[in-house]
Amino acid sequence: MENQVDINKVVRQHLEMEQFFSGFTLKSAAEEPESQGQEDTRVPRGVEGMAVAEKAAELEKIAEEVRRCCQCGLGSTRTNPVPGEGNPDARIMFVGEAPGADEDAQGRPFVGRAGQLLDKIINACGLKREDVFIGNILKCRPPDNRDPRAEEIISCLPYLQKQIEIIEPEVIIALGAHAARTLLDTTKSIGQLRGQFHEYYAGIGRPPIKLMATYHTAYLLRSYTPENRRRVWEDMKKVLAELGLPVPE
């Protein structure tokens, strides 16, 4: 716990310096009433009205920077960096803690057992993996999946911040305590944070982005109880309602 407090303190100082499931019924799109006379507010939403193709190009530039990055010791221990992937114009952005062994081997986020569970949750929401963007606080796997260190977060967090600025999601879903605490600059537990919307500030002059914290899917695999599943699903339903998307019954 003391280590976590220290990490948050260092990250806060850095930011101040930088910026002074299955089994659910889902209504199909055909069943939803058409919007009359309403503009599609989804495109564009990015930096300065950036088109989707431009967003994709900017995200690829960041991914290339990540591939070359050796700012912390993880650059010498990783097999592959994991920049993140998904829709450059995603309305929802999932953020985890760090890549694991499967992610390190493939260079893709959330592809192991925890990732397969995340895919099920996304599908249960009536969405596909390619509809969202998935990333992590750290872009490289810490040895033995240990907790991120302060200097690693400081080195890596700007990449995620740039991705958020480009994608400009309407909702960020922080998976687990490390992601939620880092993005919200808090020491509160995930139990205290989940179930309600918070605000993430992408930069000066930008409106806050709503952030929902929930349990990491790796935690669900370890503690796959009906109560924990219900809590995560309730969190997801709140996100869908916030976005005006069909909420499974």
C-alpha positions in Angstrom: 0.0 0.0 0.0 2.8 2.4 0.8 4.3 1.7 -2.6 1.0 2.5 -4.3 0.8 5.8 -2.4 4.3 6.7 -3.5 3.4 5.9 -7.2 0.3 8.1 -7.1 2.4 10.9 -5.6 5.0 10.7 -8.3 2.4 10.4 -11.1 0.5 13.5 -9.7 3.7 15.5 -9.7 4.4 14.4 -13.2 1.0 15.3 -14.4 1.1 18.7 -12.8 4.4 19.3 -14.5 3.2 18.1 -17.9 -0.1 19.9 -17.9 0.4 22.9 -15.0 -20.5 -12.3 -20.5 -23.2 -14.2 -22.2 -26.9 -14.9 -21.5 -28.3 -11.4 -21.9 -31.0 -10.3 -24.3 -30.0 -7.3 -26.5 -32.4 -5.3 -28.7 -31.2 -5.2 -32.2 -30.5 -1.9 -34.0 -33.6 -2.6 -36.1 -35.8 -2.6 -33.0 -34.5 0.8 -31.9 -36.5 3.8 -33.1 -34.7 6.0 -35.7 -33.5 9.4 -34.6 -35.3 12.1 -36.5 -33.4 15.1 -37.6 -30.5 14.4 -35.3 -26.9 14.6 -36.4 -24.4 11.8 -35.9 -22.3 13.2 -33.0 -19.9 10.3 -33.2 -17.8 11.5 -36.1 -15.6 13.4 -35.8 -14.8 13.7 -32.1 -11.0 13.7 -32.1 -8.3 16.4 -31.9 -9.4 19.4 -33.9 -12.0 17.5 -35.8 -9.5 14.9 -36.9 -10.9 12.4 -39.4 -10.9 8.7 -38.6 -8.0 8.1 -41.1 -6.0 10.8 -39.5 -6.6 9.5 -36.1 -5.5 6.0 -37.2 -2.3 7.5 -38.6 -1.5 9.4 -35.4 -2.1 6.3 -33.3 0.2 4.4 -35.5 2.9 7.0 -34.9 2.5 6.6 -31.2 2.7 2.8 -31.6 5.9 3.2 -33.5 7.3 5.4 -30.7 6.3 2.6 -28.3 8.1 0.0 -30.3 11.3 2.1 -30.2 11.0 3.1 -26.6 13.6 2.1 -24.0 13.0 4.8 -21.5 12.7 2.4 -18.6 14.1 -1.1 -17.9 11.1 -2.9 -19.3 12.3 -2.1 -22.8 15.2 -4.6 -22.3 13.1 -7.4 -20.7 10.0 -7.4 -23.0 9.5 -9.7 -25.9 7.1 -7.3 -27.7 5.7 -3.9 -26.7 1.9 -3.7 -26.6 0.9 -0.3 -27.8 -2.9 -1.0 -27.8 -5.4 -1.6 -30.5 -8.9 -0.9 -31.7 -11.2 1.6 -33.3 -9.4 5.0 -33.6 -12.9 6.7 -33.2 -14.0 4.5 -30.4 -16.7 5.7 -28.0 -15.4 3.4 -25.3 -11.8 2.9 -24.3 -10.7 0.1 -22.0 -7.6 0.7 -20.0 -5.8 -2.1 -18.0 -2.7 -2.2 -15.9 0.0 -3.8 -18.0 0.5 -6.6 -20.5 0.8 -10.2 -19.3 2.7 -13.1 -20.7 0.3 -13.8 -23.7 0.2 -10.1 -24.5 4.0 -9.9 -24.4 4.3 -12.8 -26.7 1.8 -11.5 -29.3 2.2 -7.7 -28.9 -1.5 -7.3 -28.5 -3.6 -6.2 -25.5 -5.9 -8.6 -23.6 -5.4 -11.8 -25.6 -5.0 -14.2 -22.8 -7.7 -15.7 -20.6 -8.5 -12.3 -19.1 -8.7 -10.9 -22.6 -11.1 -13.7 -23.7 -13.4 -12.8 -20.7 -13.2 -9.1 -21.7 -14.2 -10.1 -25.3 -17.3 -11.9 -23.8 -18.2 -8.8 -21.8 -17.9 -6.6 -24.9 -20.0 -9.0 -26.9 -22.6 -9.1 -24.2 -22.9 -5.4 -24.5 -23.8 -5.8 -28.1 -20.4 -4.6 -29.3 -17.4 -6.1 -31.0 -13.7 -5.8 -30.0 -13.1 -3.7 -33.1 -15.8 -1.2 -31.9 -13.7 -0.2 -28.9 -10.1 0.7 -28.1 -8.1 -1.4 -25.6 -4.8 -0.3 -24.0 -2.9 -0.3 -20.7 -1.1 2.1 -18.4 2.2 0.3 -19.2 3.0 -0.7 -22.8 5.5 -3.4 -21.8 5.1 -6.4 -19.5 6.7 -6.1 -16.0 8.8 -9.3 -15.2 6.7 -11.9 -13.5 3.6 -9.6 -13.8 4.7 -7.6 -10.8 3.1 -4.2 -10.1 4.1 -1.2 -12.1 6.9 0.9 -10.6 6.7 4.7 -10.3 9.4 5.4 -12.9 7.8 3.0 -15.4 4.4 4.8 -15.1 6.1 8.2 -15.5 7.9 7.0 -18.7 4.9 5.2 -20.2 1.8 7.2 -19.2 2.3 10.0 -21.8 1.7 7.4 -24.6 -1.7 6.5 -23.2 -2.5 10.2 -22.6 -1.8 11.0 -26.3 -3.9 8.0 -27.4 -6.8 9.3 -25.3 -6.4 12.8 -26.7 -6.5 11.5 -30.3 -9.4 9.0 -29.8 -11.3 11.3 -27.4 -13.6 8.5 -26.2 -16.9 9.3 -24.5 -16.2 6.9 -21.7 -13.0 5.3 -20.4 -13.4 2.0 -18.5 -10.6 1.5 -16.1 -10.1 -2.2 -15.4 -8.8 -2.7 -11.9 -7.3 -0.7 -9.1 -4.0 0.2 -10.8 -5.6 1.7 -13.9 -8.3 3.5 -12.0 -5.9 5.0 -9.3 -3.5 6.2 -11.9 -6.0 7.8 -14.2 -7.9 9.4 -11.3 -4.9 10.2 -9.2 -6.3 8.6 -6.1 -5.4 6.0 -3.5 -9.0 4.8 -3.1 -9.8 1.1 -3.5 -11.5 -0.3 -6.5 -14.4 -1.1 -4.3 -14.8 2.5 -3.5 -14.3 3.7 -7.1 -16.5 1.3 -9.1 -20.2 1.7 -9.8 -20.1 5.4 -10.4 -18.8 7.8 -13.0 -15.7 9.9 -12.4 -14.0 12.5 -14.5 -10.7 12.1 -16.4 -9.1 15.3 -17.6 -7.3 14.8 -20.9 -5.7 18.3 -20.9 -6.2 22.0 -20.3 -9.1 23.4 -22.2 -10.6 20.0 -22.9 -13.9 18.8 -21.4 -13.6 15.9 -18.9 -14.2 12.4 -20.1 -16.4 10.2 -18.0 -14.6 7.3 -16.4 -16.1 4.1 -15.0 -13.9 1.9 -12.8 -14.6 -1.8 -12.6 -12.9 -5.0 -11.6 -10.1 -6.3 -13.9 -11.1 -9.4 -15.8 -8.0 -11.2 -14.3 -9.5 -10.6 -10.9 -12.8 -12.0 -12.1 -11.1 -15.1 -13.2 -9.6 -15.5 -9.7 -12.8 -14.6 -7.9 -15.5 -15.6 -10.4 -18.5 -15.3 -8.0 -22.0 -14.4 -9.0 -21.7 -11.2 -6.9 -18.6 -10.0 -8.7 -20.0 -10.9 -12.1 -23.2 -8.9 -11.2 -21.1 -5.9 -10.1 -19.1 -5.7 -13.4 -22.3 -6.2 -15.4 -24.0 -3.4 -13.5 -21.0 -1.1 -14.3 -21.2 -2.0 -18.0 -25.0 -1.3 -18.1 -24.4 2.1 -16.7 -21.8 2.8 -19.5 -24.3 1.7 -22.2 -27.0 3.9 -20.7 -24.7 6.8 -20.6 -23.9 6.4 -24.3 -27.5 5.9 -25.2 -26.9 2.4 -26.4 -29.4 -0.5 -26.0 -29.0 -2.0 -22.5 -29.4 -5.8 -22.3 -32.3 -7.0 -20.2 
